[in-house]
């Protein structure tokens, strides 16, 4: 199989090495980078991340042009955890603060009726088919670590949901832009299947 080059965008947050290792294990050629040229020349882009929305978007603004350019060129993009939240229109964390607005929605805090952060394994409910979720079953468990979630405005962009205090988007998709609120690289065989599916999407787009 063709080994796609995947740019893992380094914007000063954690969780870079684990997703790099997972993608490499699955046969891709990942590179952690903040170089605009590397991002634009890649076959796919991954926005990983654990941290605060405000700090992240401030750093990301320096290279956001390369990300928009990649998306406009049809290069697949995957946002993971904070990376998925950054795809939204805005966030109430440290804000309101504008996001990348690649998918219409707002990032809001989990309800105070549950322990925050949400940390651990939760099952997902698949709402509609997606190549990203091929082979993933309704009720499969994945690993979450977050205090905020994406309240997506268009339900057609919601691929799967989970429940923790409220029902919210666990997987989203719009065109070649994808997002997972959970960490696929920490979600065992189910997470690796999702990353393998993403690589397949990338290969088909080359």
Buried (B, 14 or more C-beta within 10 A) or exposed (E): EEEBBBBBBBBBBEBBEEBBEBBBEBEBEBBBBBBBEBBBEBBBBBBBBBBBBEBBBBBBEEBBEBBEEBBEEEBBBBBBBBBBBBBBBBBBBEBEBEBBEBBBBBBBBBEEEEEBBBEEEBBBEBBEEBEBBEEBEEEBBBBBBBEBBBBBEEEEBBBBBBEBBBEBBBBBBBEBBBBBBBBBBBBBEBBBBBBBBBBBBBBEBE
